[in-house]
Amino acid sequence: MTDPASDPSRTEQRLQWARGALHDPAATLERASVDAGFRSYWRSSGAGGSHIVMDSPPGLEDVRPWLRMHDLLAPNGVRVPQVLARDLGNGFLLLEDLGVPTLARCIDDANADAWFEAAFDQLIRLQAIPVPEGLGSFGEALLQRDAGLFDEWFLRHHLGLTLDCAEIEQLQLVQRRLMDNALNQPQVLTHRDFMPRNLMPVGDALAVLDFQDLVRGPIAYDPVSLFKDAFLSWPLERVDGWLARYHARALEAGLPVRPWPQFLRDADWMGVQRHLKILGLFVRLRDRDNKPHYFADAPRFIQYLDEVLPRHAELAPLHALLQLRIKPALAAKAGA
């Protein structure tokens, strides 16, 4: 699919709108980041300093959900980019420029403890916000859709695997257990992509990005997303320690986390559900949406499954499928 942001007429419309919003007829724009959806971000240069233009092409990427969530988070203390000008009809926003890079590019072994404490500050504020009436839910329909991504795109489309009846039954059993776990957790406001790539250092604090898909969801979803990232991996023992630190802080803040052993299980299982979805999503982005670069990180999610599945006997059928069918199919595909 052609990137709508590169269309010449859209390029000119975006530039003229930015010049008007900035009151600078000589301002220029250059691409600031690439998104998995149709939204694009552009950094301005000119007399008024640096700003960010968000381009959400009407009919492809509605800007209003982003604004609704922005106006929910900002008054409740979550640090998000300031909106300086808006054109809802044409899908343009002018935002403050929080700078570069994202947390994904500056976190390392030495500073990770401090940065994750800053991430907890923002996450706990977000999770403490009462879920508005009418907000979407991370419920049965969404979970079934996520499971379908793994089955259709990763197993069948990418690997060409046809499971026999017993394997299908066992996979469905595990997916049902994962879904029930998600549905039975305490439900809070959930970002669904709370990871270093969507956190921006601002001094010693962090700003939250890409929050337009907030829903009511399981409390363990965002914490495990922070550490089981698409672009960074950490030793499992260190992840467990950070999850314990989040759990302690969430308890202090009055959030409805379950006792620690149960919360760790919730986080592990929530992570497995998300890893399966992402494997399917990366294939779909590559083969349907012509965005191949995401798939380079697919092996990371196989590794996540490898290290967590052995901790949970209830997920043993998925572990067996991974070892006996998925890994051999991946090896055969790599050697083809």
Disulfide bonds with the S-S distance in Angstrom:
none
